[in-house]
Amino acid sequence: MTTMKDFEAFIRKRIAELEDIAEFSRESSATVELDQTRQGRLSRMDALQGQAMAKAAEQRRAQQIRRLKGALTRLERGEFGECLECGEPIAEARLEADPATTLCLDCASERESATR
């Protein structure tokens, strides 16, 4: 059985990992120069594509960090593991898979089927 302290430690570790990755990858999303004397058109297109992919990955990381920080806030308030829709407990296995999850399986399934 996973304790709240275990969840807190895992969440804090994951946030630190994501922030380290973000710091390391900032160079990949740097602006691509327009100097065609240094690189050909295709190389520049590859660089632009790489830049766009790095920016998209950075946005996903930032969103995940926000979700994990929200989980820490819920932990501090004593609300961690409660479904935001129905208030019922979220299954421990679901929280272990994604500690930032905010919905129980039933509410998540219901929301998913409503968006189809």
C-alpha positions as CSV (number, residue, x, y, z in Angstrom):
1,M,0.0,0.0,0.0
2,T,1.4,3.4,-1.0
3,T,1.3,6.1,1.6
4,M,0.7,9.8,1.1
5,K,4.4,10.4,2.0
6,D,5.3,8.0,-0.8
7,F,3.1,9.8,-3.3
8,E,4.6,13.1,-2.2
9,A,8.1,11.9,-2.6
10,F,7.3,10.4,-6.0
11,I,5.6,13.6,-7.2
12,R,8.4,15.9,-6.0
13,K,11.0,13.6,-7.7
14,R,9.1,13.6,-11.0
15,I,8.7,17.4,-11.0
16,A,12.5,17.7,-10.4
17,E,13.2,15.3,-13.3
18,L,10.9,17.2,-15.7
19,E,12.4,20.5,-14.7
20,D,15.9,19.1,-15.3
21,I,14.9,17.8,-18.7
22,A,13.3,21.2,-19.5
23,E,16.5,23.0,-18.6
24,F,18.6,20.6,-20.8
25,S,16.3,20.8,-23.8
26,R,16.1,24.6,-24.0
27,E,18.9,24.6,-26.5
28,S,16.9,22.4,-28.9
29,S,14.1,25.0,-29.0
30,A,16.4,28.0,-29.7
31,T,15.5,30.2,-32.6
32,V,16.8,28.9,-36.0
33,E,18.9,31.4,-37.8
34,L,18.0,32.4,-41.4
35,D,21.7,32.5,-42.5
36,Q,21.6,30.3,-45.7
37,T,25.4,30.7,-46.1
38,R,25.8,28.5,-43.1
39,Q,23.3,25.8,-43.9
40,G,21.2,24.7,-46.9
41,R,17.5,25.0,-47.3
42,L,16.8,21.4,-46.4
43,S,19.1,21.5,-43.3
44,R,17.2,24.7,-42.2
45,M,13.9,22.9,-42.7
46,D,15.1,20.0,-40.6
47,A,16.3,22.5,-37.9
48,L,12.9,24.2,-37.9
49,Q,11.1,20.9,-37.6
50,G,13.4,19.9,-34.7
51,Q,12.7,23.2,-33.1
52,A,8.9,22.8,-33.4
53,M,9.1,19.3,-31.9
54,A,11.2,20.6,-29.0
55,K,8.8,23.4,-28.3
56,A,5.8,20.9,-28.3
57,A,7.7,18.6,-25.9
58,E,8.4,21.6,-23.7
59,Q,4.7,22.5,-23.6
60,R,3.8,18.9,-22.6
61,R,6.4,18.9,-19.9
62,A,5.2,22.3,-18.5
63,Q,1.6,21.0,-18.5
64,Q,2.7,17.8,-16.7
65,I,4.6,19.9,-14.1
66,R,1.5,22.0,-13.5
67,R,-0.6,18.9,-13.1
68,L,1.9,17.4,-10.6
69,K,2.1,20.7,-8.6
70,G,-1.7,20.6,-8.5
71,A,-1.5,17.1,-7.0
72,L,0.9,18.4,-4.4
73,T,-1.6,21.1,-3.5
74,R,-4.3,18.5,-3.2
75,L,-2.0,16.4,-1.0
76,E,-1.3,19.4,1.3
77,R,-5.1,20.1,1.6
78,G,-5.9,16.4,2.3
79,E,-7.8,16.1,-0.9
80,F,-5.3,13.9,-2.8
81,G,-6.9,10.8,-4.2
82,E,-10.5,12.1,-4.2
83,C,-12.3,12.4,-7.5
84,L,-13.0,16.0,-8.4
85,E,-16.3,15.1,-10.0
86,C,-18.0,12.7,-7.5
87,G,-15.7,12.9,-4.4
88,E,-15.2,9.2,-4.3
89,P,-11.7,7.8,-3.8
90,I,-9.5,7.2,-6.9
91,A,-8.1,3.7,-7.1
92,E,-4.6,3.4,-5.8
93,A,-3.4,1.7,-8.9
94,R,-4.7,4.7,-11.0
95,L,-2.9,7.1,-8.7
96,E,0.3,5.1,-9.0
97,A,0.1,5.2,-12.8
98,D,-0.6,8.9,-12.8
99,P,-0.5,10.7,-9.4
100,A,-1.7,13.9,-11.1
101,T,-5.0,12.2,-12.1
102,T,-8.1,14.0,-10.8
103,L,-10.9,11.7,-11.7
104,C,-11.9,8.2,-10.7
105,L,-12.2,5.6,-13.5
106,D,-16.0,5.9,-13.7
107,C,-16.0,9.7,-14.0
108,A,-13.1,9.6,-16.5
109,S,-14.9,7.1,-18.6
110,E,-18.1,9.1,-18.4
111,R,-16.3,12.3,-19.5
112,E,-14.5,10.4,-22.3
113,S,-17.8,9.0,-23.7
114,A,-19.4,12.5,-23.5
115,T,-16.7,14.0,-25.7
116,R,-17.2,11.4,-28.5
